[in-house]
Amino acid sequence: MRPWRAASYRAGVSSCGAIAASGAVSALIGAYLALFPGARLGVVIPLGLFLEFVRAPAYLLIGVWAALQVVFAHIGPSFGMVAWWAHIGGFVFGLLYGVYVRAAIARRLRKRH
């Protein structure tokens, strides 16, 4: 058994990696929104027996997702049991970091051309 796994069992937490991963994925979503605000994302919408593929603006889809995270953190399922605040914190961090590095990326691209 790996040392980190043994430590998590001793602490009574068997899935400590899942919380960190969901916050990290939320940070990636926030950074994507900051770096590509005008992107259009594909979404599959089930309509009965049929599936409809729709392209929607990233800010709309990610905004709805972020709003759901805030709602679920307050009144959602498994109140206090799911790491909703980790999702929100990761998203905010990724958004702020994306805004911070966007200027550095633009400078680097200007130097190249």
Residue pairs with C-beta under 8 A, 6 or more apart in sequence:
8 14
8 15
8 16
19 83
19 86
20 86
22 83
22 86
22 87
22 90
23 83
23 86
23 87
23 89
23 90
24 90
25 90
26 69
26 86
26 87
26 88
26 89
26 90
26 91
26 94
27 90
27 91
27 93
27 94
27 97
28 94
29 62
29 65
29 91
29 94
30 62
30 90
30 91
30 92
30 93
30 94
30 95
30 96
30 97
30 98
31 94
31 95
31 97
31 98
31 101
32 39
32 58
32 62
32 94
32 98
33 58
33 59
33 62
33 94
33 95
33 98
34 94
34 95
34 96
34 97
34 98
34 99
34 102
35 98
35 101
35 102
35 105
36 58
37 58
37 59
38 57
38 58
39 57
39 58
40 55
40 56
40 57
40 58
41 55
41 56
41 57
41 58
41 61
42 53
42 54
42 55
43 53
43 54
43 55
43 56
43 61
44 51
44 52
44 53
44 54
45 51
45 52
45 53
45 54
46 52
66 88
66 91
69 84
69 87
69 88
69 91
70 84
70 88
72 82
72 84
73 84
73 85
73 87
73 88
76 82
76 84
